[in-house]
């Protein structure tokens, strides 16, 4: 058995985060580690939880998704980022 894909969801719309979290949690092989509502919280969550993938919205408060992706790529190169928009 392989380890699950560990995912962090980042979007400023709470309803969207909850829906996507429920969808992904229902898929075998995916573990949703948590969610974040802004870029700064996303960077902190990546440092704390070390997900395999961060799904990140581009348009958010706190610097936006692009700033979060740059920071994650620089400080956590093993974490893949996937843009939600």
Phi, psi and omega in degrees: 000132179272157178292148178291155173285120184266122190237141171246131179257132182228113177200144182279353178264108185301317181298318178297315179302313181298317179295314179293322177299315179297319179297310182292323180296337180278355182263125176300137177093001177237131175241118177275112182285329182167186181225162176218148183256357177206171186297318181296318178295326179297314181297317178297318181294321177297316180297322182282313190262341181051061178290165172282324184222139171245119175270116191234128173287142180283327188252096182216161172291167176078033177104344178079167183296326181296317178296320179296316180297317178301314181296315180297314180298323181287315188262342182222066186297344178280353180265120177283148176240140178231128185275131170254139176205000000 
